[in-house]
């Protein structure tokens, strides 16, 4: 397991990462909102689906179902129709179950800000809970998806087996350790980790020559 990351390395890594993100981030519609429901829809759609396909469906889905209440009132068949083309329809069924669960409570139809409370909702795992807490509420919440796991492992723990459950647990601990001190900085930090994995440190190729954190990367140091 990777040891504790020295404070100066954490600071350099975070500063370089966030500076790069501000200059190179893609303009994606779900990055223009802090609405928890819209953030949730984007996160569910992006699970196992390419960004290009989600871009075609995201606004269309929200036009038909602009709120959690509208999802809760709809028949499941209508939600499935609006989800058509994205695949993995369990995500749409979970969204419908979640909306009905929240609305049935009788209070405001809004999502909680706490990751632990979010995880109690249908279909919400650790990553989605962290993403909604961070991106909608600017909570200081870690999140680890496939892209983030790849970046963290390559930079800080290249000798770990990516398939091992112990590695996944270690990367969640590392993600929390690397978080900046404020929620607003953590928002940018989390977005930047995901973006780096999507654009630079990809599964198919490592573009180390243009990586902003190559000076802190143990894979680069190991491979020369």
N, C-alpha and C positions, 0 to 999 in steps of 0.2 A: 504494500500500500504506500502511496506517496506520503512523505512527511509533511509537516506544516510548511507552508510557503512563507519565506521571509517577508516582512512587511514592506521592504523597499521593492521587492520583486512584484508583490501584489499591486503596489501603487503604480509602478511603471507599466505593468500589464494593463491595468484598468485605464490609465490615462491614455496610452497609445491606442487601445481598442476603441474608446469612446471618441477620440479625435478622428480616427479613421472613419468611424460610422457616420459622424456628422457630415463628412465630406463625400461619402460614397454610398449612402443608404439609398435603396430604391423607394420611390414614391408609391406606396401601396395604400389602398383606401382604408384598411383597418388600422393604419398608423395615424390616421387623421381623427380618430375618435377616442374618447375615454368612456364611452357608454358601455357598461358591463355586458349588456345583452349583445351588442354588436361585436365586442371583443370575443365573447364566447362563440358566437356563430362563426367568426373567422377561424378561431382555433379549432373548432370541430371540423370545419371544412378542410383545413390544411393538414389534418391528420391523414397521412398516406395518399395525399392528392397533390399534384403539381400546382404551383402558384398560378401558372397560366390558365389552368382549368377553373381554379377558384375565382380568378378575376372575372371570368365569364358569368359566374353564378351568384357571386356575393351580393351585388347591388340588386339584382333581380329578385333574389330571395327576400331581402330586406324590404323591398317595395311591396311584396305580397304579405309579409309578416313583419311589420315594423317594431313590434314589442313582444315581450314575453306573454302578455295577455292574449295577443292575437294568435300566437302559437297554441296556447292552452285552449282557446275556443275552437280551433280548427279540428276537423276530423283527421285522423292519422293519414288517410289516403291523400289529402291535400298537401300535407307536409312531404310525403314521399314524392308526389308529383313535382313539387318545387325543388326537391333535392335531386331530381333526375339528371343524370350525367356526371354526378360526382362519385357514385358507387359507395360501397360500404354503408349500406342504409341503416345499419344499427346506430350510426351516429345521429341520423334524423329521428329515429324512434326514441333514442335517449333524450334528445332535445325536447321532444314532445312530452315525455314523461317528466322531465325536469320542470318544464314550464307549468304543467298541471300540478306538480308537487308544490312549487313556490306559490302559485295563485291560490291553491286550496288552503294555504295557511291563513288566509283572510287579511293579512297585512299588506303592505306595499309590495307590488310584484317587482322586486329587485333582487339582485344577487348579493350575497354577503361579501364583505371585503376580506374576511379572514380565510386563509388557505384551508385551515382545518374544517371550517364550516362549509366551505365550497366542496370539499371532498365527500361530504355526507349526501350530496345531491346525486341523482341518477346519472351515471355515465361520466362522472368527473373523477379523473385520476390525479396523481400527484403533479404531473406536468401541467395539465389544464388548470388546476387550482392555482398553481404558481403563476401561470400566464395571466389569468383573469385578475388576480390580486395585484400583480405588478403592472400590467398594461392598462387596466381600468382604474385602479385605485392608487397606483404608485406606492404600493406596499413594498417593503424591503423583503422580497420573497425570492428564493432561488427557484430555478426551473432547469430541467435537463431533458431535452428532446434528443433526437438522433444527431442533429448538427452540433448541438452544444456538447454532447458526450464526446463526439469525435475531436472537437477542438481542445477540450480540457485534457483528454487522454494524450493527444499528440504533444501538446505544449508541456504538460506537467507530469505525465505518467505513461510514457510510451511503452513501457515493459508490461503493463497490465493487459490481461486477456480481455478483449472487448466483449466477449460472449459470457463472461462469468458474472454471476449475481453479485459477488463481492466487489467486482469492479464498478458495477452500477451504483451500489451503495456508497462506495468511496467517492465517486464522481459527484453525487449529491452533496456529500460533506464538503468537497472541494468547491462546488458551486456556491455554497453558502459562505464559505471562508473568503471567497473572492469578492463578495458583494460590497459595493461602496457603502458608506455610512448612512446615506440618505435615500429615501424612497425614489425621489426624482432622478438621482444619479443611477440608482439600481434599474429604473425603467430603461434608461439609455444603455446601460451595461448589458442587460438581458437581451434587448433587441440587437445589440452589436454582436454578441456571441452567436446568436442565431444567423445573423447576416454573414458573419465571417465564415461560418460553416457552409452556408449556401453558395457563397460566391468565390471564396478563396481556398479554404481548407476543406475541399469537397471529398466525397468518398472515392471518386474516380481519379482525382489528380490533386496534388499539393502544389499550389502556386506560391511557393516559399519566397520567390524573388520579390513578390509584391505584398507579402504579408506584413501587417504593421507590428506584429508581436514576435517576429522571427528572432529578435535579440534575446527573448525570454524563453524560447522554445527548446525543450530538451531533445525533441526529435531532430531538429536542425543541428544542434550541437553534437548529437550522437552520430548522425549520418554525414556530417561535414558539409 
